[in-house]
Amino acid sequence: MRNFLLFIVLVVLPSLVSGQQVLRPAGTFTNDTIRIGAPLKFTLVHRHPEKLEVILPGTNYNFSPFELVRKDFYPTATKNGISTDSAVYTLRTFDTRSVQSLALPVFVLQGKDTVRVNSDSSRVVLHQMVSKVIEPLQFRSETRLVPVEERFNWPILLLWTTFISLVSSLIWLIFGQTIKTKYKLYRLRKDHLYFTSRYNAHIDRFVKTGVSQSMEKAVSLWKNYLTKLERSAINSFTTKEIVEFYNDNEEVNTALRHCDKAIYGNLITEADAETKEALLMLRRFAKSRYKANREIIKNARNNRQHAGLAEPELV
């Protein structure tokens, strides 16, 4: 009997005293209803004597039937020997039960022991999106497609535009000079073939008719072709200026002076061999200038490289 009383005094009474000092925490939901997957806040507040060490549930706690989304803890506030610990838990549920409840505990550290004190249970009502389910489920046999507005894929366009620009820039950087040279040679050959075709037509017409107008058109065409070829206003030059431009070329001098006499002196009544030869001399000279310009274009890159490596002349 004496040992039993001693047990009550040493064990039971301290536990009763400690239990009276630990108040139950208050836990409530902020809303009365909840939707599937929607966030809901649960507030837990616990007031206790200042000397007690209390721990609130952390992220590892099982909040079933809810899932923890976020927790917000607030610093302990103490006034008149009473401390207040509080936390707000953001929860969500995917449980389909119409009424769901939650009671969170606090853990009080007393020496080597831990006392669990639960809050009152707080309930929420699940908002049902489907009021009635017909069993068995019925499926529609026919459905119509809903027209969806077609939208242009601007990111893909921007991606392709950037890619094409980069590839084009790379190709131009590597093969740009070659492409320019090929294009110039193509235009040069095209212009020469066009000139040769028309010039030969004027010669044939002059040979058949002997009319000086055909010779005049041939010489005018020759001057215009060389103007474009040499990039100089040869079509506005006099015969003397043209001869000087080409360093007193004998063929050019002879052919142009003979043509001038035939055109402006009206000395020809019919086509003769000498006049035809003068026109052929002009055609051969135009062809030689075409070949010379073609070689200049072909060797332009090498000429620039040699010019860059050449040593400057001493003055």
Secondary structure, 3 states (H helix, E strand, C coil): CHHHHHHHHHHHHHHHHHHHHCCCCEEEECCCEECCCCCEEEEEEEEEECCCEEECCCCCCCCCCEEEEEEEEEEEEEECCEEEEEEEEEEEECCCCCEEEECCEEEEEECCEEEEEECCCEEEEECCCCCCCCCCCCCCCCCCCCCCCCCCCHHHHHHHHHHHHHHHHHHHHHHHHHHHHHHHHHHHHHHHHHHHHHHHHHHHHHHHHCCHHHHHHHHHHHHHHHHHHHCCCHHHCCHHHHHHHCCCCHHHHHHHHHHHHHHHCCCCCCCCHHHHHHHHHHHHHHHHHHHHHHHHHHCHHHHHHHHHHCCCCCC
